[in-house]
Amino acid sequence: MSKIVLVSACLLGIRSRYDGASKLSSRVLELLPRHFLLPVCPEQLGGLPTPRPPADLYGGDGWEVLAGKARVITREGEDVTGAFVRGAEEVARIVQIFGIKKALLKARSPSCGLTPRVGVCAAKLLSLGLNLIEID
């Protein structure tokens, strides 16, 4: 078995998405025989429930959120920036404990996405030098 790879929990079939669903990826499952995949959901680790209202980045991307210059707001107008930042910090702690160097992250997520804007957790992991791969 090779090194530990961090994976957005929803990509492994865990119902951690904002809508209570998963986004199971056969591409990710194919890695199981060769890698130890460690599932995480930054939003849950930050204290948000599942399901939860959808949220988006306002005023910038994940880099700006971490710098205190942008916010994460739900469709109902609730500011959940603190939970997103806490979740990113918890994931970073896991990465450091296990010496993780690679992560497979859910595309188009305000936490994990790399496109169209870098999510909060993705920015934190990039700052630690991780190799990030976005999975749709």
JOHU-V708268 format. One record per residue. N is the residue number from 1. D_LAST is the distance of its C-alpha to the last C-alpha in whole Angstrom. Layout:
# JOHU-V708268
{{N D_LAST} {N D_LAST}}
This chain:
# JOHU-V708268
{{1 25} {2 24} {3 23} {4 21} {5 17} {6 16} {7 13} {8 11} {9 13} {10 11} {11 9} {12 12} {13 13} {14 15} {15 16} {16 15} {17 13} {18 16} {19 16} {20 17} {21 15} {22 12} {23 9} {24 10} {25 8} {26 11} {27 10} {28 10} {29 14} {30 15} {31 16} {32 18} {33 21} {34 21} {35 20} {36 20} {37 17} {38 18} {39 16} {40 16} {41 16} {42 17} {43 18} {44 20} {45 22} {46 23} {47 24} {48 22} {49 23} {50 20} {51 20} {52 21} {53 21} {54 18} {55 18} {56 17} {57 19} {58 22} {59 24} {60 22} {61 19} {62 19} {63 21} {64 24} {65 23} {66 24} {67 27} {68 28} {69 28} {70 25} {71 24} {72 21} {73 23} {74 22} {75 22} {76 26} {77 27} {78 27} {79 26} {80 24} {81 24} {82 26} {83 24} {84 21} {85 23} {86 24} {87 21} {88 20} {89 24} {90 23} {91 20} {92 22} {93 25} {94 23} {95 22} {96 26} {97 27} {98 25} {99 25} {100 22} {101 20} {102 17} {103 14} {104 10} {105 9} {106 6} {107 5} {108 8} {109 10} {110 14} {111 14} {112 11} {113 9} {114 11} {115 10} {116 12} {117 14} {118 14} {119 14} {120 17} {121 16} {122 15} {123 18} {124 20} {125 18} {126 19} {127 22} {128 23} {129 22} {130 19} {131 17} {132 13} {133 10} {134 7} {135 4} {136 0}}
